[in-house]
Amino acid sequence: MKLIQLKADNFRLFQTLSLQPHGRLNFFFGANAAGKTTLLESIYCLGRAKSFRGSSPQELAGISGKQWTVFGRSEQAGQAATQQGLRWTPEGSEIRINSDTASTLDLIRRFPVQILEPGMHKVLQDGPTYRRSFLDWGVFHVEPSFMVAWSRYRRALRQRNQLLREQGSDRELAVWEPELAETGTLIHGFRQQHLAKIQPDIQQRIQTLLNEGEWAFDLHSGWNTEYSLAEALAKHRDRDRRMGTTLDGPHRAELRIRAGDHAIKNRISRGQQKLLIAALLLAQCLEIYRELQVPPVLLVDDFGAELADQFQAALLDALQQYPGQVFVTAFERSGALQREMDASMFHVEHGTVAALAS
C-alpha cells in the first residue's frame, strides 16, 4: 500500500496542500510549528478518520473553522488506484472511498497506517488501555473475525454492566454471560496468536535497535485463568454488583513488558522507549505485510529527538529496509539523515511544502 497523492484544504495551518510523495521514503524538514506534524496528521486521518494528537475534528479546521477536507489516492500492487477522502463540517463528518459513502472501519481496513510519535510513550508509561489498543490494531488487520467478536462482546458487556448498576438478579446477569464468555475467549485467543507471531521479530528488532537487555512480553487475559471466563463471571457476580461493573474479561487485559526482572516503566530512558516502541510497531506492520501482502504506511514524527547518532542510524536502517511507504519529519537534515538515500525530501514552512534536491 502506498499513497500516490495527498490533498487537503483548510486543515489546520494548511490552507491548501497538494503532494505527490515518493513510493518508499519521504522526509520533511522545517522549524517548529512549520506544519510537519500536521502533514503527518492529515495522512493519519486518511487511515484512521481521527487525529493522533487527540484533537477533535473541529480543532483540525483552519482559519475559517467551518470545514476541512483531506483527500488521497493510494495504490496496491496489481490493483487499480483507490480514492479516499474525509470531509468535516459542523454538521458532521463524511467518509468516501471511490465516491461511495464509507465507515471508519472501511477506511482503517483499506488504508492501514501506523505512527511513531512522541505521544507514543503512553504505550509504555500509561495504563493498559494503550497497549491493548496497540495489539488490537494489528489483530484487526490480520484476523477477519476479530471485529465481529469485539462488537458482540462490547454489546453484551454494556448490557451486563447496566444490570449490575441496577442490581439485577443472577438470572438476569446469566443471560449475557454465555455471550461474554464465548466472544471474550475468542478475543483473548486472537490477541495471543498475534503476539506469538510478532514476538520473535520484536526481540530481533530490539537487539538491532537497542543492542541490549532481555525483554519479556506477557499478555494477561483479564481474568484468573484458573477458571474459564464463564466460571469467573459467575463466581464474581456479587463483587461486580458492589463495584457496578464487570471486572473479568478481555477489556481488562494487560500486555506486560519487562526488561529482565523489572517492569520497564521509569527504568529505561526516553530514547530507549522510542526505540522499543519502534521495534513493536515495525514487527506488527511486518506481520500485517506477511498476512495480507499490504505493508502499512508508516509515519515517524520528530525522527532524531532523544536519539544519539548511532541510534538514529540504526532506526534509519530499519526504515530503509521496511517494505512499505514511510513519511518522516525532522528539524533539519543532520546526523544519520545526511546519508544518500533513494527518497524524496521536502521543506515545510508556514503551511507550505516545497520539494528539495535529494
Secondary structure, DSSP 8 states (H G I E B T S, - for coil): -EEEEEEEEEETTEEEEEE---SSEEEEE--TTSSHHHHHHHHHHHHHSS-TT---GGGGB-SS-S-EEEEEEEE-TTS--EEEEEEEETTEEEEEETTEE--HHHHHHHS-EEEE-GGGGHHHHS-HHHHHHHHHHHHHHH-TTHHHHHHHHHHHHHHHHHHHHTT--HHHHHHHHHHHHHHHHHHHHHHHHHHHHHHHHHHHHHHHHT----EEEEEE-SS-TTS-HHHHHHHTHHHHHHHTS--SSGGG-EEEEEETTEE-TTTS-HHHHHHHHHHHHHHHHHHHHHHHS---EEEESSTTTT--HHHHHHHHHHHHH-SS-EEEEESSS-GGGGS--SSEEEEEETTEEEEE--
